Amino acid sequence: MLALSLMLPTLGHADARLQDVMKRIAAGESITLATIGGSITTGYAAHPPRERGWAALLARSLGPKVKLVNAGVSGTDSAAGVQRLDKQVLDAAPDLVIVEFGVNDQWLDPSVRASSYEAILRKLLSARKPPAVVVLGLTQQGNQARDAVDLQLKLAAHYGLTSLDFGRWMQARVDAGQDRWAALYDEPVHPNATGHQRIALALAETLRSAAAGPTTPLPAPLFGRAHEFTRLLMGETLKPYQSHGFERGGEVHPEWTGQQPGWVSKADDAETSFLVYGSEIAVFHGESEHYRNLEARVDDGPWVTLRGQVPERKGYLGWHYSVVGRDIETTAHLLQVRVKRDEWAGSGRPASFLAVMSAGLYPAALRTSDFAREALPTRLIAPDDAKLRWVGRIADSGGGKLLAWSGSELRARFTGTQLGLSFKSAHWGSSHFTIEIDGQRHWLAAPGNAASDWKLREPLPPGEHTLRLVKRTEAPMAETVFLGLRLAEGGRLLDPPPARPLKLEFYGDSITAGACNGDIAEDQYEDLYPHDGTRAYGAVTAERLGADYVGIAVSGIGVTATWGELLMPQIWNRYAPRLDAAVAPPDPRTPDVVLLNLGQNDHGFPASKGQSIAADFGDRYLTFVRQLRGRYPKARLVLLMGGMSAPREQPAIPHAVQRAVQTLRAEGDTQVWSYRFEAFAWAHPRIDVHALMADELTRFLQTEVLK
């Protein structure tokens, strides 16, 4: 669906398609009518609902060959609706779709409802077989409130869609003395059987009077495209990577076809975590007078309360789309959910959630950076300025700093309201960077084979700011030369942030590099945006320990075998993973801990050809460990195993690691340890597995190595 959603086809005007559908109905042809909305679309308060609700009444009034697909689901708004649109509506290949979310969207976060409702319209209009679309604007009794409906009618006009403003249609009848609101409602929200009859009547009039229009292209969106690119995790796809106190269960939405139980707990200390993707992350949960509250956060963001305990939901279970993270980078994230410690602690009441809903899973063509490709008209500050702090193995190169290894980092402090960055490509493709300003993460891709200047799009507030620029693309995929930075007129560099008290240096393969750790499906190397070395286990461990991080890692590499052309002993001490790259002298600041994690490819590459690991793997591994010890005679040395399956499948790997530790210790080296990860993945580990690996390694370093 993502590829289809990218298309902007020339479409017939919605009314022209509607006129065609109405002609087919008049000719006695069969058509499929789909309706999508909340409880009013299900027919709630009409008896029986599915037979006497407005959707069923309308279908019958249009003729015997109109097949109805009713995708009404009580308590859902357009944010939940866009998540179920494909399976419950588009898979039925409807000829006509009526969209109703006026009442429930009134309670939806205003910053969400514009984008999510517009996404429903765009997904319908860009479908392989676009249906005619009608927007049904329903309000509560008395034509109030209208915020959501007015927004939906504005979108209908923007896309040239036929719409029915039922509140105004009904008010006109009331003003003419032909009807009264009280006849349509027994309570303020849901129309009764008479109300459903009036809605069906108004829709039938609207459909039969719709006029044809000219052919027009799909307009540009008014509220962005985030909700055109969604992902729904529920049932068996909603699996935590770690959990305490939650169990599968909780009430299931009775009207949502195919829905499975979510997660529920009565424990005060229950918490669970999930791997999620997108620029907006939301939790879909129940609301009841009998429930407890949850709270959730994305990555290290603020905790957001998910109101499950809603006293006004007396005798009626509701559902809510609660945004936990928004305007975040459109990549992989970690979502934490826990029972909130509040006045309901110890009550025994359940806290429950049903699904996780993501939006903004943009394909590469639609990703945008917070940096524009434009140079600030101010002086370039050279990268060797004494007030810039560099962390990592970084070389001087052509008037700049060569950033090859992932994790290579610049830190600075500055004043002013603008920031500009200048790069040129050194080798191969685009380098992706995480640029953290005052703790807020931004993303930038410096293109390959080109020089480029970049300017932060939005001005910064006046005053002092902190900057971290970190290369996240691994070295063999792209190298970039950083040429300098620019500040606003009058801005200046301040003394740099101090070096962190601890320094960790990691050597490894794709696991350590973070390859594929943000891929949403199978491992791939065509789009390197989601491959993020800053979120690999080593970088995360260093961050947790408040340490400087150096990462020397190459996908596919080993000590005796490689998927590429070079082995780690050939490039481990160079400024880049090339034989023509200079050997780097030892850093004046020796790392406190040096960590080595190799062996996956020594096993995996020959195994792919039906061969065994090299017979001399253990000897050559020990030789390389001695090389590391020779470069870092005073550092603590930790030999790691795992993250993927090789240590489980090939006994020669743990045997070689243990032999190396025993040999060095027998020679009097007391500063060497080994550690085997419990967390692992059969494919490349994603950031959830990296987080678990970092949990393990942080504990091990704190309790065994740094004590």
C-alpha positions in Angstrom: 0.0 0.0 0.0 2.9 2.4 0.6 3.9 2.3 -3.1 0.3 3.0 -4.2 0.0 5.8 -1.7 3.0 7.6 -3.2 1.2 7.9 -6.5 -0.6 11.1 -7.3 -2.8 9.8 -10.2 -5.2 12.0 -12.2 -8.6 11.1 -10.8 -12.1 11.8 -11.9 -13.8 14.4 -9.8 -15.5 12.7 -6.9 -19.0 13.8 -8.0 -18.3 12.4 -11.5 -17.6 9.1 -9.9 -20.7 9.4 -7.7 -22.8 10.2 -10.7 -21.5 7.1 -12.4 -22.4 5.0 -9.4 -25.9 6.5 -9.3 -26.3 5.7 -13.0 -25.3 2.1 -12.4 -27.8 1.8 -9.6 -30.6 3.3 -11.7 -29.7 0.7 -14.5 -30.1 -2.1 -12.0 -26.4 -3.0 -11.8 -24.8 -4.3 -8.6 -22.6 -2.0 -6.6 -20.9 -2.2 -3.2 -21.5 0.5 -0.7 -19.1 0.7 2.3 -19.6 2.9 5.3 -16.9 3.6 7.9 -17.3 5.5 11.2 -18.1 5.0 14.8 -21.1 3.8 16.8 -23.6 5.9 14.9 -22.5 4.1 11.7 -22.9 0.7 13.5 -26.5 1.7 14.0 -26.2 2.2 17.8 -29.6 3.1 19.4 -31.6 1.7 16.5 -33.0 -1.7 17.1 -31.6 -4.0 15.7 -28.7 -1.7 14.9 -27.3 -3.4 11.8 -30.7 -3.6 10.3 -32.2 -0.3 11.3 -29.2 2.0 11.4 -28.7 4.7 8.7 -26.3 2.6 6.7 -28.7 -0.3 6.3 -31.6 2.0 5.6 -29.7 3.9 2.9 -28.6 0.7 1.2 -32.1 -0.6 1.0 -33.4 2.7 -0.3 -30.9 2.7 -3.1 -32.0 -0.7 -4.5 -31.9 -4.4 -4.1 -28.5 -4.8 -5.8 -26.6 -2.6 -3.4 -24.3 -4.7 -1.2 -23.5 -3.1 2.1 -20.1 -3.4 3.9 -20.6 -1.7 7.2 -17.2 -0.9 8.8 -18.6 1.1 11.7 -16.8 0.3 14.9 -18.1 1.9 18.1 -15.8 4.3 20.0 -13.3 4.7 17.1 -12.3 7.9 15.5 -10.5 8.6 12.2 -7.1 7.9 13.8 -8.2 4.3 14.5 -10.2 4.3 11.3 -7.2 4.8 9.0 -5.6 1.8 10.7 -8.4 -0.5 9.7 -9.3 1.1 6.3 -7.5 -1.4 4.1 -8.8 -4.6 5.6 -12.3 -3.5 6.4 -13.1 -1.2 3.5 -10.6 -1.2 0.6 -10.2 -5.0 0.5 -14.0 -5.1 -0.4 -13.3 -3.0 -3.5 -16.3 -0.7 -2.9 -17.9 1.5 -5.5 -19.1 4.1 -3.0 -17.7 4.9 0.5 -19.4 7.1 3.1 -17.1 8.4 5.8 -18.6 9.3 9.2 -16.4 10.4 12.1 -17.8 13.8 13.1 -18.8 13.0 16.6 -15.9 10.8 17.7 -13.3 13.1 16.1 -14.6 15.8 18.3 -12.9 14.0 21.2 -9.8 13.1 19.2 -6.6 15.1 19.8 -7.0 18.2 17.5 -3.4 17.8 16.3 -4.2 14.3 15.1 -7.7 14.5 13.6 -6.9 16.8 10.7 -4.1 14.5 9.4 -5.9 11.2 10.1 -9.2 12.2 8.5 -7.4 13.6 5.5 -5.4 10.4 5.2 -8.6 8.3 5.0 -9.8 10.5 2.1 -6.4 10.3 0.3 -6.1 6.6 0.7 -9.6 6.1 -0.7 -8.9 8.4 -3.6 -5.5 6.9 -4.5 -6.7 3.3 -4.3 -6.1 1.0 -7.2 -9.8 1.3 -8.0 -10.9 4.7 -6.4 -14.4 4.6 -5.2 -16.8 7.5 -5.1 -16.5 9.1 -1.6 -19.1 11.0 0.4 -18.3 12.9 3.6 -21.0 12.6 6.2 -20.7 15.4 8.8 -22.6 14.4 11.9 -22.8 16.4 15.1 -24.4 15.8 18.4 -28.0 16.8 19.2 -28.6 20.5 18.4 -25.9 20.7 15.8 -23.1 21.0 18.4 -20.1 20.7 18.6 -18.8 21.5 15.1 -15.0 21.7 15.3 -14.4 18.3 13.8 -17.3 18.4 11.3 -16.2 21.8 10.0 -12.7 20.5 9.5 -14.1 17.4 7.6 -16.3 19.6 5.4 -13.3 21.8 4.6 -11.4 18.7 3.5 -14.3 17.5 1.4 -14.3 20.8 -0.4 -10.6 20.6 -0.9 -10.8 17.2 -2.6 -14.0 18.0 -4.5 -16.0 15.5 -2.6 -19.8 15.5 -2.1 -20.6 16.1 1.5 -23.6 16.2 3.8 -23.7 18.6 6.7 -26.4 16.8 8.5 -26.6 19.3 11.4 -27.4 22.2 9.0 -29.7 20.0 7.0 -31.6 19.2 10.1 -31.5 22.7 11.5 -33.1 24.0 8.3 -36.0 21.6 8.8 -36.3 22.7 12.4 -36.3 26.4 11.4 -39.0 25.6 8.8 -41.2 23.9 11.5 -40.9 20.5 9.7 -39.0 18.7 12.4 -37.5 18.9 15.9 -34.2 17.8 17.4 -35.8 16.1 20.4 -37.5 13.6 18.1 -34.2 12.3 16.8 -32.3 11.8 20.1 -33.0 10.1 23.4 -29.6 11.2 24.7 -27.2 13.9 23.4 -24.8 11.8 21.4 -26.5 8.9 19.6 -29.5 9.4 17.3 -32.4 7.0 18.0 -34.3 5.0 15.3 -36.0 8.2 14.0 -32.6 9.9 13.9 -31.2 7.1 11.8 -34.1 7.4 9.4 -33.5 11.2 9.0 -29.7 10.6 8.3 -30.6 8.0 5.7 -33.2 10.3 4.1 -30.7 13.2 4.0 -28.0 11.0 2.4 -30.4 9.6 -0.2 -31.3 13.2 -1.2 -27.6 14.1 -1.4 -26.7 11.2 -3.5 -29.5 11.7 -6.0 -28.8 15.4 -6.4 -25.0 15.1 -6.7 -23.7 16.8 -9.9 -20.9 15.8 -12.2 -17.7 17.8 -12.2 -14.5 18.1 -14.3 -11.5 15.8 -14.0 -8.9 17.1 -11.5 -5.7 15.7 -10.0 -5.6 14.7 -6.3 -4.8 18.0 -4.5 -1.8 18.4 -2.2 -2.7 17.6 1.4 -3.7 20.3 3.8 -2.5 18.6 6.9 0.4 16.4 5.9 0.5 12.8 4.9 1.5 11.0 8.1 -1.7 9.0 8.5 -1.4 7.7 4.9 1.5 5.6 6.1 0.4 3.6 9.2 1.1 0.4 11.1 -1.2 -1.4 13.4 0.1 -3.7 16.1 -2.6 -5.8 17.8 -3.2 -9.4 18.7 -0.3 -11.6 18.0 1.6 -8.8 16.3 1.6 -6.8 19.5 4.4 -8.7 21.2 6.5 -7.1 23.9 10.3 -7.5 23.9 10.2 -7.4 27.7 7.3 -7.4 30.1 6.6 -7.6 33.8 3.1 -7.9 35.3 1.1 -7.7 32.1 -0.7 -10.7 30.6 -2.6 -11.3 27.4 -6.2 -10.3 27.9 -8.5 -7.4 28.6 -11.8 -6.6 26.8 -11.9 -6.9 23.1 -13.8 -4.5 20.9 -16.9 -6.6 19.9 -17.4 -4.8 16.6 -13.8 -4.8 15.3 -13.6 -7.9 13.0 -10.6 -10.1 13.8 -9.6 -8.3 16.9 -7.6 -10.3 19.5 -7.0 -9.5 23.2 -4.4 -6.9 24.1 -2.5 -6.7 27.4 -4.0 -6.2 30.9 -2.7 -6.0 34.5 -3.9 -5.4 38.0 -0.3 -5.1 39.4 0.9 -1.7 40.5 4.4 -2.2 39.1 3.4 -3.7 35.8 5.4 -2.5 32.8 6.1 -3.6 29.2 8.0 -2.5 26.2 7.5 -2.7 22.4 9.4 -2.1 19.2 7.5 0.5 17.2 8.0 2.6 14.0 6.9 6.0 12.8 6.8 9.7 13.5 3.6 9.4 15.6 3.1 6.6 18.1 -0.3 6.1 19.9 -1.8 3.6 22.2 -5.4 2.4 21.6 -7.0 1.6 25.0 -10.3 1.2 26.8 -12.0 3.8 28.9 -14.3 2.8 31.8 -15.4 3.9 35.2 -13.9 0.6 36.4 -10.5 0.8 34.8 -7.1 2.2 36.0 -4.8 4.6 34.2 -1.7 3.7 32.3 1.2 5.9 31.2 3.6 5.5 28.3 6.6 7.1 26.7 8.6 6.8 23.4 12.4 6.3 23.8 13.4 8.7 26.6 10.6 11.1 26.0 8.1 12.4 28.7 5.6 10.0 30.3 2.1 10.5 29.0 -1.0 9.5 31.0 -3.4 7.2 29.2 -6.8 7.8 30.9 -8.5 4.4 31.4 -10.3 5.5 34.6 -13.0 7.7 33.1 -15.9 8.2 35.6 -18.3 9.5 32.9 -18.1 6.2 31.1 -20.9 4.7 33.3 -22.0 1.4 32.1 -20.4 1.9 28.7 -16.9 0.9 27.6 -15.2 3.4 25.4 -12.0 3.4 23.4 -9.4 6.1 22.9 -6.4 6.9 20.6 -3.8 8.5 22.9 -0.7 9.9 21.3 2.4 9.1 23.2 5.1 10.5 20.8 4.6 12.9 17.9 6.9 14.8 15.5 9.6 12.2 16.2 12.0 10.8 13.6 10.2 8.5 11.2 12.1 5.4 12.2 12.3 2.7 14.9 11.5 3.5 18.5 11.0 1.9 21.8 7.6 2.3 23.5 7.3 1.7 27.2 3.9 1.2 28.9 3.3 0.9 32.6 0.5 1.1 35.1 0.4 4.6 36.6 1.1 4.9 40.3 -1.9 7.1 41.3 -4.7 7.1 43.8 -6.0 3.8 42.4 -2.9 1.9 43.5 -3.8 -1.3 45.2 -7.4 -1.1 44.1 -7.3 -4.4 42.1 -8.8 -2.6 39.1 -7.5 -3.6 35.7 -5.4 -1.4 33.4 -5.7 -2.5 29.8 -4.7 -1.6 26.2 -5.7 -3.2 23.0 -3.3 -2.0 20.2 -0.4 0.3 19.3 -1.1 2.5 16.3 1.7 4.3 14.4 1.6 6.9 11.7 4.3 8.6 9.6 6.2 5.6 8.3 7.3 7.6 5.4 9.1 6.0 2.4 12.4 7.5 1.4 10.9 9.8 -1.2 8.8 11.6 1.4 11.3 11.9 4.3 12.1 15.5 5.2 15.0 16.8 7.3 14.9 19.6 9.8 17.8 21.0 7.8 17.4 22.7 4.4 20.1 22.5 1.8 21.2 26.1 2.0 24.3 27.9 3.4 24.2 30.5 6.1 25.8 33.7 4.8 28.3 33.8 7.7 31.9 32.8 8.3 32.7 29.1 8.2 34.2 27.9 11.5 36.9 25.4 10.7 36.6 21.8 12.0 39.9 22.1 13.8 38.8 25.0 15.9 40.0 24.5 19.5 36.5 25.0 20.8 35.2 21.9 19.0 35.5 18.5 20.7 35.9 15.4 18.6 35.2 11.9 19.8 36.2 8.8 17.9 38.8 7.9 15.3 38.8 10.9 13.1 41.4 12.0 10.5 42.3 15.3 9.0 41.4 15.3 5.3 41.3 18.0 2.7 40.7 20.9 5.0 38.2 19.0 7.0 37.6 16.0 9.3 37.1 12.6 7.8 34.1 10.9 9.4 34.2 7.2 8.4 33.4 5.1 11.5 29.9 5.2 12.8 29.7 6.9 16.1 32.2 9.6 15.1 31.1 12.6 17.0 31.4 16.4 17.2 30.4 18.2 20.4 30.1 21.9 20.8 28.5 24.8 22.7 27.5 28.0 21.0 25.3 31.0 21.1 22.9 32.4 18.4 19.7 31.5 16.7 21.0 29.7 13.6 23.2 26.7 12.8 24.7 25.7 9.5 26.8 22.6 8.6 29.1 22.0 5.6 30.1 18.6 4.2 31.7 17.0 1.2 31.6 13.3 0.2 34.8 11.3 0.5 33.7 7.8 -0.6 30.5 6.1 -1.8 27.0 7.0 -0.7 25.1 9.3 1.6 26.1 9.6 5.2 23.2 9.8 7.7 23.8 11.9 10.8 21.9 12.4 14.1 22.2 16.0 15.1 21.2 16.7 18.6 20.6 20.3 19.6 19.8 21.0 23.2 18.8 17.4 23.6 16.4 17.3 20.6 17.3 14.8 17.9 17.3 15.9 14.2 18.3 13.9 11.1 20.4 14.9 8.1 21.7 12.9 5.1 24.8 14.4 3.5 24.7 13.1 -0.1 27.4 11.1 -1.7 29.7 12.4 -4.4 28.8 16.0 -3.7 29.5 19.0 -1.4 26.6 20.3 0.5 25.7 23.1 2.9 22.8 22.8 5.4 20.9 25.2 7.5 18.5 24.4 10.4 15.1 25.3 9.1 13.6 26.7 12.3 15.5 29.4 14.4 16.7 28.5 17.8 15.8 30.6 20.9 18.4 33.2 21.9 21.0 32.0 24.3 23.4 29.1 24.8 23.0 25.8 23.0 24.7 22.4 23.0 25.4 20.4 19.8 26.1 16.8 19.2 26.7 15.7 15.6 27.1 11.9 15.3 27.6 9.8 12.2 25.3 6.8 12.2 26.0 5.2 8.8 28.7 2.5 9.1 32.1 3.1 7.5 32.0 0.8 4.4 28.7 2.4 3.2 29.7 6.0 3.2 32.5 8.4 4.3 32.1 12.1 4.6 34.4 15.0 5.3 33.1 17.6 7.7 34.2 21.1 6.5 32.9 23.2 9.3 29.9 24.9 10.8 28.3 28.4 10.6 26.5 30.3 13.3 24.1 33.3 13.2 25.6 36.7 12.9 26.9 37.5 16.3 26.9 33.9 17.4 30.0 32.4 18.8 31.5 29.2 20.0 31.8 28.7 23.7 34.2 26.4 25.6 33.4 22.8 24.5 31.6 20.3 26.7 34.1 18.4 28.9 35.2 14.9 27.9 33.2 12.2 29.6 35.0 10.5 32.5 34.9 7.1 30.9 35.8 5.9 27.4 34.7 2.7 25.7 36.1 1.4 22.4 34.2 -1.3 20.5 35.5 -3.6 17.7 32.9 -5.7 15.8 30.9 -6.5 12.8 27.3 -5.6 11.6 25.9 -6.2 15.1 28.2 -3.6 16.6 27.7 -1.3 13.6 23.9 -1.4 14.1 23.2 -2.6 10.6 19.5 -3.2 9.9 18.6 -2.2 13.5 15.7 0.0 12.3 14.5 -2.0 9.3 10.8 -2.6 9.5 10.7 -5.9 7.6 13.5 -8.0 6.3 17.2 -7.0 6.5 18.1 -4.7 3.7 21.0 -2.4 2.6 19.3 -0.4 -0.2 18.1 2.3 2.2 20.6 3.1 5.0 18.4 5.6 6.8 17.2 3.1 9.4 20.7 1.6 10.0 21.7 3.7 13.0 25.0 3.1 14.7 24.0 5.5 17.5 21.3 3.0 18.6 23.5 -0.1 18.5 24.2 -1.9 21.8 27.7 -0.4 22.2 26.7 3.2 21.7 23.7 2.7 24.0 25.8 1.1 26.7 28.3 4.1 26.5 25.4 6.5 26.8 24.0 4.8 29.9 27.4 4.8 31.6 28.1 8.4 30.7 31.0 7.3 28.5 32.7 8.5 25.3 32.1 6.0 22.6 34.4 4.8 19.8 33.0 2.2 17.3 35.2 0.4 14.8 32.7 -2.0 13.1 32.2 -3.4 9.6 29.3 -5.5 8.3 30.2 -8.9 7.1 33.7 -8.9 8.6 35.5 -11.5 10.7 38.9 -12.7 11.7 39.1 -15.6 9.3 36.2 -15.1 6.9 34.3 -12.1 5.4 31.4 -11.4 3.2 33.4 -8.5 1.7 37.1 -8.3 0.7 38.9 -7.4 4.0 39.4 -9.1 7.4 39.3 -7.2 10.7 43.1 -7.7 11.3 43.7 -5.7 8.1 41.8 -2.6 8.9 41.1 -2.5 12.7 43.7 0.3 13.3 43.0 2.5 10.3 41.1 5.7 9.9 38.7 3.9 7.5 38.1 0.3 6.4 40.3 0.6 3.4 43.9 -0.7 2.8 44.8 2.8 1.4 43.6 4.5 4.6 46.3 5.6 7.0 47.0 3.7 10.2 45.8 5.8 13.1 48.2 6.3 16.0 46.9 5.4 19.5 44.6 8.1 20.8 46.3 10.3 23.4 43.5 9.3 25.7 43.6 5.5 26.1 40.1 3.9 26.3 39.2 2.6 29.7 37.6 -0.5 28.3 38.2 -2.1 24.9 35.4 -4.5 23.8 35.6 -7.1 20.9 32.6 -8.9 19.4 33.5 -11.0 16.4 32.8 -14.5 15.1 29.4 -14.2 13.6 30.8 -14.0 10.0 33.6 -16.4 10.7 30.8 -19.0 11.1 28.1 -17.5 8.9 30.0 -17.0 5.7 31.5 -20.5 5.3 28.2 -22.0 6.6 26.4 -20.2 3.7 28.6 -22.3 1.4 28.1 -25.6 3.3 31.6 -25.3 4.9 32.8 -25.3 8.5 34.5 -22.5 10.4 38.2 -22.2 9.7 40.2 -24.8 11.6 42.6 -22.1 12.8 39.9 -19.7 13.9 40.9 -20.0 17.6 44.6 -19.3 16.9 43.9 -16.3 14.7 41.4 -15.0 17.1 44.0 -15.1 19.9 46.5 -13.4 17.6 44.1 -10.6 17.0 43.3 -10.2 20.7 47.1 -9.9 21.3 47.2 -7.1 18.7 44.5 -5.3 20.7 46.3 -5.8 23.9 49.5 -4.5 22.3 47.8 -1.3 21.3 46.0 -0.8 24.6 48.3 -2.4 27.3 46.5 -0.7 30.2 42.9 -0.9 29.1 40.4 -3.4 30.5 39.7 -5.9 27.7 36.2 -7.6 27.3 35.7 -10.3 24.7 32.0 -10.5 23.8 29.9 -13.2 22.1 26.5 -12.9 20.5 23.7 -10.7 19.4 23.1 -13.2 16.6 23.1 -17.0 16.5 26.7 -17.9 15.8 27.8 -18.6 19.4 24.8 -20.9 19.7 25.4 -22.8 16.5 29.2 -23.0 16.4 31.0 -24.2 19.6 34.4 -23.1 18.2 33.4 -19.4 18.9 32.9 -19.6 22.7 35.8 -22.1 22.9 38.1 -19.6 21.2 36.9 -16.7 23.4 37.4 -18.7 26.6 40.8 -19.9 25.5 41.9 -16.3 24.8 40.9 -15.2 28.3 42.6 -18.2 29.9 45.8 -17.7 27.9 46.1 -14.0 28.8 45.3 -14.6 32.4 47.9 -17.4 32.6 50.4 -14.8 31.3 49.6 -12.5 34.2 47.0 -10.3 32.4 44.3 -9.8 35.0 42.4 -7.1 33.1 40.6 -9.4 30.6 37.0 -10.7 30.8 34.5 -12.5 28.5 30.7 -12.1 28.3 28.1 -14.0 26.3 24.9 -12.1 25.5 21.6 -13.8 26.3 19.7 -11.5 24.0 20.0 -12.4 20.3 18.2 -12.4 17.0 18.3 -14.8 14.1 18.3 -11.9 11.6 20.2 -8.7 12.5 19.0 -7.4 15.9 16.6 -4.5 15.9 16.8 -1.7 18.4 14.8 -3.7 20.9 17.4 -6.5 21.0 20.2 -3.9 21.1 18.5 -2.3 24.2 18.4 -5.7 25.9 22.1 -6.3 25.0 22.9 -2.9 26.4 21.0 -3.8 29.6 23.1 -6.9 30.0 26.4 -5.3 29.1 25.8 -2.3 31.3 25.2 -4.5 34.3 28.2 -6.7 33.5 30.6 -3.7 33.2 29.3 -2.1 36.4 29.5 -5.3 38.5 32.5 -7.1 37.1 34.8 -4.7 35.1 34.5 -1.2 36.5 34.0 -2.0 40.1 
